[in-house]
Amino acid sequence: MMQTRGRRGRRIVSMCGVLTAGMLTATATFAHAEPAPIPVQPAAAVPAPPELDPAFYRPPAELVAAAAPGEILAARQINPANFGLIPLNVDAWQVSFRSNDSRDEAIPAVATVLKPRGSAPDKMLSVQIAVDSLAAYCSPSYAVQQWSAGAALGQIVAPLEFMLAQGALQQGWAVVIPDHQGPKEAYAAGPLAGRITLDGIRAARAFEPLRVTPDARIGMYGYSGGAIATGHAAELKQSYAPELNIVGAAEGGVPADLGPVLVNGNKGLWSGMILSAVIGLAREYPDFAALLDRRLDPLGKALATVKGGLCVQWNTALAPFLNITGFLHADGDPFDDPAVRRVLDQTRMGKAVPDMPMYIWQGNPDELIPVGPVDTLVDTYCQDPAAGVQYTREHFAEHVVTEISGVGPAMLWLRDRLDGVPAQRRCSTADVGWLALDPAGTRALAENFGETFASFFGKPIGTG
């Protein structure tokens, strides 16, 4: 009898041990489990502009703050299209993710990710479109979708540069296009745009349906307003996102120093756009916003209110030849105000040497972006013997035309970097009459538009 009780007791103890061990193992497994994949929502038949889609574009602040920079919060398929009408035969999604503002505070951000149908790309290009607008419906994530009203409402740059981004898809690369102005549409706020760009790349790499290979080489491209994001991302990469395998960045029409851009454009044809940049900066820098609130005269405030809801086309066309500094109440030179000096210093490029090869091209002269600060930026980088910068100045130049003439050589340069061809390990500066005379670049641009035209008739992009 005593023996039977002993055996039964040992069995109970043994069973308890097994159960306890199993519970501990399960608890440990649960604690170290990978987070569940983010569910991907289907594409909407007609996309809603961000202002009418807060659940995706403005997730709860506590959800954003709990995520790591670049961590995906939501995802959905989209139907991309040229000019909002002609469908594009590629795989495409939007991802909502956490990023940081220029004070390293958590903010939500959105990027568009695309790839050729069914592929697993080993190369990826981050394309920073020149949004240059002050309303959320102007953002690339909305403007590149079928049945969006972005182009009709004045966002003409995003559809045009989206056609250039398709050159990357035609190479078989993945593409990520960040809404780099952030949730406040803080146009011209470079440190903000740089962080969102880098976190957009992080999100794209982590997005399983994009199927980018773990060792994929990454490039960045941006012109004018897109160069603001690209240039700051290149400078921030080593400190902010050192794990990213970014092998090259190409930028043109570079607003390296916003102070000379304002002085150069005041009372000029582009002054409407420049005033938009001033308004955008105030959305990211509170002390600068306080200065404008205190010193803008009634006409300046009225223009700021109207422009605050417009895309690039109407913001540029509305009231050109403005005396922007004349809108400020007389209280000394505005460039002497500490708030102005701080915002110009914080948005000036040249604070860090990018740890990747750079391809920079610039019009000389350029009626919007003066060449002098770009020369200074290149000289600043090249004081570091480790810098590798290929700098080209085009002399038959105009700000918009210089992007078109220069995009072919820039994309060929990026293709070499993404193919693993080493860049020159030094700095060089070249002066050319017209980049469009580069036969290889012109051929690449023609092939880009030829393939894009073929896609109008349903041809899948990037599949041969």
C-alpha positions in Angstrom: 0.0 0.0 0.0 2.7 2.4 1.0 4.7 1.4 -2.2 1.6 2.1 -4.4 1.2 5.6 -2.8 4.9 6.3 -3.4 4.8 5.3 -7.0 1.6 7.4 -7.6 3.2 10.4 -5.9 6.3 10.2 -8.0 4.1 10.1 -11.1 2.2 13.2 -10.0 5.5 15.0 -9.3 6.9 13.9 -12.7 3.8 15.1 -14.5 3.9 18.5 -12.7 7.5 18.9 -13.7 6.7 18.2 -17.3 3.8 20.6 -17.3 5.9 23.3 -15.5 8.8 22.9 -18.0 6.3 23.0 -20.9 4.7 26.2 -19.6 8.2 27.8 -19.1 9.2 26.8 -22.6 6.0 28.2 -24.1 6.4 31.4 -22.1 10.0 31.8 -23.3 8.9 31.1 -26.9 6.1 33.6 -26.7 8.4 36.3 -25.2 11.0 35.9 -28.0 8.5 35.3 -30.9 8.8 37.4 -33.9 5.9 40.0 -34.2 3.0 38.8 -36.3 3.2 40.0 -39.9 1.3 43.2 -40.6 -1.9 42.3 -42.6 -2.0 43.8 -46.1 -5.3 45.4 -46.9 -6.7 45.3 -50.5 -6.5 48.3 -52.8 -9.4 50.7 -52.8 -11.2 51.2 -56.0 -10.9 54.9 -55.7 -8.2 56.2 -53.3 -9.0 58.8 -50.6 -6.7 61.7 -50.2 -4.7 61.7 -46.9 -7.0 64.4 -45.4 -9.9 61.9 -45.6 -7.8 58.8 -44.6 -6.6 59.6 -41.0 -6.6 55.9 -39.9 -3.7 55.2 -42.3 -1.9 58.5 -42.4 -2.4 59.6 -38.8 -2.4 56.4 -36.6 -2.7 56.9 -32.8 0.3 58.7 -31.3 0.8 55.9 -28.7 1.0 53.3 -31.5 3.6 55.4 -33.3 5.7 56.1 -30.2 5.7 52.4 -29.3 7.3 51.4 -32.6 11.0 51.6 -33.7 12.0 54.0 -36.5 11.1 52.3 -39.8 8.8 49.8 -38.2 5.6 49.2 -40.3 2.3 50.1 -38.7 -0.1 49.3 -41.6 0.1 48.2 -45.2 -2.2 48.0 -48.2 -2.1 47.4 -51.9 -2.6 50.2 -54.4 -3.3 50.6 -58.1 -0.5 52.8 -59.4 -1.1 54.8 -62.6 0.5 57.4 -64.8 -1.2 60.8 -64.4 -3.8 59.1 -62.2 -5.3 57.4 -65.3 -3.2 54.9 -67.1 -2.7 51.8 -64.9 0.8 50.5 -64.3 1.4 46.7 -64.5 3.6 46.3 -61.4 3.3 45.1 -57.8 2.6 48.1 -55.6 1.7 48.9 -52.0 1.7 51.7 -49.4 3.3 51.3 -46.0 2.6 53.4 -42.9 5.6 53.5 -40.5 7.1 55.3 -37.6 9.8 57.9 -38.2 11.3 60.8 -36.3 11.0 64.6 -36.8 14.0 66.9 -36.7 13.9 66.8 -32.8 13.9 63.0 -32.9 10.3 62.8 -31.7 8.1 60.0 -33.1 5.9 60.8 -36.1 3.9 58.7 -38.6 5.1 58.6 -42.2 4.0 56.9 -45.4 5.9 55.5 -48.4 4.9 53.8 -51.7 6.8 50.6 -52.6 6.8 49.0 -56.0 8.5 46.1 -57.9 8.2 44.2 -61.1 5.5 41.5 -61.0 6.5 38.4 -59.0 10.1 39.4 -58.6 12.5 39.3 -55.6 14.8 42.3 -56.3 18.4 42.5 -55.2 18.6 46.2 -55.8 16.4 49.0 -54.6 16.2 52.8 -55.4 14.7 55.3 -53.0 13.2 58.1 -55.2 12.6 61.4 -53.4 10.1 63.3 -55.5 10.1 67.1 -55.5 6.7 67.4 -53.7 7.2 71.2 -53.0 3.6 71.5 -51.8 1.8 72.4 -48.6 -1.3 70.1 -48.6 -1.4 66.3 -47.9 -3.4 65.6 -51.1 -0.3 66.7 -53.0 1.8 63.8 -51.5 3.3 61.2 -53.9 1.5 58.3 -52.1 -1.8 59.8 -53.3 -0.7 61.4 -56.6 0.7 58.1 -58.1 -2.5 56.2 -57.7 -5.2 55.5 -60.3 -8.2 57.8 -60.0 -6.4 60.2 -57.7 -7.0 63.9 -58.3 -3.5 65.0 -57.5 -2.5 66.2 -61.0 -5.9 67.9 -61.6 -5.4 69.8 -58.2 -1.9 71.0 -59.1 0.6 68.2 -58.2 2.2 68.0 -61.6 5.8 67.1 -60.4 4.9 63.8 -58.8 3.3 62.2 -61.9 6.3 63.4 -64.1 9.0 62.2 -61.7 7.0 59.0 -61.2 7.7 58.3 -64.9 11.4 58.7 -64.2 11.1 56.3 -61.2 9.8 53.7 -63.6 13.2 53.6 -65.2 14.3 51.8 -62.0 11.5 49.3 -62.3 12.5 48.7 -65.9 15.9 47.6 -64.6 14.2 45.1 -62.3 14.8 47.1 -59.2 12.5 47.7 -56.3 11.4 51.3 -55.7 10.4 53.2 -52.6 9.0 56.7 -52.8 8.6 58.3 -49.3 6.2 61.1 -48.5 9.3 62.9 -47.1 7.6 66.1 -46.0 6.0 64.4 -43.1 2.5 64.6 -41.5 2.6 68.5 -41.4 3.8 68.8 -45.1 6.8 70.7 -43.9 8.2 71.6 -47.3 12.0 72.4 -47.3 12.6 71.0 -43.8 15.7 68.9 -44.8 16.6 67.1 -41.6 13.0 65.9 -41.2 12.9 64.7 -44.9 16.2 62.9 -44.5 15.0 60.9 -41.5 11.7 60.0 -43.2 13.7 58.9 -46.3 16.0 56.6 -44.3 13.1 55.2 -42.3 11.1 54.6 -45.6 14.1 52.5 -46.8 14.0 50.6 -43.5 10.3 49.9 -43.9 10.7 48.8 -47.5 13.4 46.4 -46.6 11.3 44.9 -43.9 8.1 44.6 -46.0 7.9 40.9 -46.7 5.6 41.2 -49.9 8.3 43.4 -51.6 10.6 40.4 -51.3 13.8 42.5 -51.4 16.8 40.3 -50.8 18.6 40.8 -47.4 21.8 41.9 -49.1 20.2 44.2 -51.7 22.2 47.2 -52.7 20.3 50.5 -52.2 20.6 53.8 -54.1 18.9 57.2 -53.6 17.8 59.8 -56.2 16.4 63.3 -55.9 16.2 66.6 -57.8 15.5 70.1 -56.4 13.0 69.5 -53.6 13.8 65.8 -53.8 17.5 66.7 -53.4 16.7 68.4 -50.1 15.6 64.9 -48.8 18.3 63.0 -50.6 21.1 65.2 -49.5 20.1 65.3 -45.8 19.5 61.5 -45.9 23.0 61.0 -47.3 24.5 63.1 -44.5 22.4 61.5 -41.7 22.8 57.9 -42.9 26.0 57.1 -40.9 24.6 58.3 -37.6 20.9 57.6 -38.1 20.7 54.4 -40.1 24.2 52.8 -40.3 22.8 49.4 -41.1 21.5 50.4 -44.5 23.5 49.2 -47.5 23.3 52.5 -49.4 25.9 52.3 -52.1 25.3 55.7 -53.9 23.2 58.8 -54.0 22.5 61.0 -57.0 21.1 64.5 -56.6 20.7 67.5 -58.8 19.5 71.1 -58.5 20.6 71.0 -54.9 19.3 73.6 -52.4 22.4 73.2 -50.2 21.8 76.5 -48.4 18.2 78.0 -48.3 19.4 81.5 -47.4 21.0 82.2 -50.8 17.9 80.5 -52.5 15.6 83.1 -50.8 17.9 86.0 -51.6 18.3 84.9 -55.2 14.6 84.3 -55.8 13.1 87.2 -53.9 10.9 89.3 -56.3 11.6 86.8 -59.0 9.6 84.3 -61.1 10.0 81.5 -58.5 9.2 83.7 -55.4 5.7 82.0 -55.0 7.4 78.6 -54.5 10.0 80.1 -52.2 7.3 81.6 -50.0 5.8 78.1 -49.8 9.2 76.8 -48.5 9.2 79.6 -45.8 5.7 78.4 -44.8 6.8 74.8 -44.8 9.8 75.5 -42.6 7.5 77.2 -40.0 5.6 73.9 -39.7 8.7 72.1 -38.4 10.5 74.9 -36.5 8.2 76.5 -33.8 10.5 79.5 -33.0 10.5 80.3 -36.8 6.7 80.0 -36.8 6.5 82.4 -33.9 8.6 84.9 -35.8 6.3 84.8 -38.8 3.2 85.1 -36.7 4.7 88.1 -35.0 6.2 89.9 -38.0 4.1 88.9 -41.1 1.9 91.8 -42.3 -1.8 91.1 -43.2 -1.1 90.5 -46.9 1.7 88.0 -46.0 -0.6 86.2 -43.6 -3.4 86.0 -46.2 -1.0 84.6 -48.8 0.3 82.1 -46.3 -3.2 80.9 -45.5 -4.2 80.5 -49.1 -0.9 78.8 -50.1 -1.2 76.4 -47.1 -3.7 74.3 -49.0 -2.1 74.2 -52.4 0.1 71.9 -54.5 3.3 73.0 -56.3 1.7 74.2 -59.6 -0.7 76.7 -58.0 1.7 77.7 -55.2 4.4 78.6 -57.9 1.9 80.3 -60.2 0.1 82.3 -57.4 1.6 85.8 -57.0 5.1 85.5 -58.5 7.6 88.3 -58.2 6.8 88.7 -54.5 8.9 90.7 -52.2 8.9 88.1 -49.5 11.1 89.9 -47.0 8.9 93.0 -47.5 6.0 91.1 -45.9 7.8 91.3 -42.6 7.2 94.3 -40.3 10.3 96.5 -40.1 12.3 95.2 -37.2 15.8 95.1 -38.6 17.1 92.7 -41.3 15.2 89.4 -40.9 18.4 87.5 -41.6 19.8 88.9 -38.4 16.9 87.4 -36.3 18.1 84.4 -34.2 15.1 82.3 -35.2 16.0 82.8 -38.9 19.7 82.2 -38.4 18.8 78.9 -36.5 16.5 77.5 -39.1 18.9 78.4 -41.9 21.8 76.8 -40.0 19.8 73.6 -39.2 18.7 73.1 -42.8 22.1 73.9 -44.4 23.9 70.8 -45.9 27.5 70.1 -45.2 27.4 69.1 -41.6 28.6 65.5 -42.3 30.4 63.9 -45.1 28.2 61.1 -46.7 29.7 57.7 -46.2 28.7 56.7 -49.8 29.7 57.8 -53.3 27.8 60.9 -54.5 26.8 62.0 -58.0 25.8 65.7 -58.0 24.8 67.8 -61.0 23.9 71.4 -61.1 22.9 74.1 -63.6 25.2 77.0 -63.9 23.4 79.3 -64.0 20.2 78.0 -62.4 17.5 80.7 -62.0 16.1 79.1 -58.9 19.1 77.3 -57.1 22.3 79.3 -57.3 25.4 77.3 -58.1 27.7 78.9 -55.4 26.4 77.1 -52.4 26.5 73.8 -54.3 30.2 74.5 -55.1 30.8 75.2 -51.4 29.0 71.9 -50.4 31.2 69.9 -52.8 34.3 71.6 -51.5 33.2 70.9 -47.9 32.8 67.2 -48.6 36.0 66.9 -50.6 38.1 68.3 -47.8 37.7 64.7 -46.4 40.1 62.5 -48.3 37.6 59.6 -48.0 34.9 61.5 -49.9 33.9 60.4 -53.4 32.0 63.0 -55.2 31.4 63.2 -59.0 30.2 66.8 -59.6 29.0 68.1 -63.0 28.0 71.6 -63.8 25.8 72.1 -66.9 26.1 75.5 -68.5 23.3 75.3 -71.1 21.0 75.2 -68.1 17.5 76.0 -66.7 16.3 74.5 -63.5 13.6 72.2 -64.9 15.4 71.3 -68.1 18.5 70.4 -66.2 16.7 67.6 -64.4 15.6 66.1 -67.8 19.0 66.4 -69.4 20.8 65.1 -66.3 18.6 62.2 -65.2 20.0 59.8 -67.8 23.6 60.1 -66.7 22.5 60.1 -63.1 20.6 56.8 -63.5 23.5 55.2 -65.4 25.8 56.2 -62.5 23.4 54.7 -60.1 23.1 51.5 -62.1 26.9 51.0 -61.9 26.8 51.4 -58.1 23.8 49.0 -57.8 25.6 46.5 -60.0 28.6 46.6 -57.7 30.9 48.6 -60.0 33.2 50.6 -57.6 32.9 54.4 -57.8 35.9 56.6 -58.1 37.7 57.0 -54.8 38.2 60.7 -55.1 36.4 63.9 -56.0 36.1 65.3 -59.5 34.4 68.4 -61.1 33.4 68.6 -64.7 31.9 71.5 -66.7 29.8 70.6 -69.7 27.7 72.5 -72.1 24.6 70.3 -72.1 24.2 67.0 -70.4 21.6 66.0 -73.0 24.5 65.6 -75.5 25.7 62.6 -73.5 24.8 59.8 -75.9 24.5 57.0 -73.3 22.4 59.2 -71.0 20.1 60.3 -73.8 19.7 56.7 -74.9 18.8 55.6 -71.3 16.2 58.4 -71.1 14.7 57.4 -74.5 14.5 53.8 -73.4 12.9 54.9 -70.1 10.1 56.8 -71.9 9.8 54.0 -74.6 9.1 51.4 -72.0 6.8 53.7 -70.1 4.8 54.3 -73.3 4.6 50.5 -73.8 3.3 50.2 -70.3 0.4 52.4 -71.3 -0.9 49.4 -73.2 -0.5 47.0 -70.3 3.0 45.7 -70.8 4.4 44.6 -67.4 7.4 46.8 -66.3 10.7 45.2 -65.6 10.0 41.8 -66.9 11.7 42.0 -70.3 
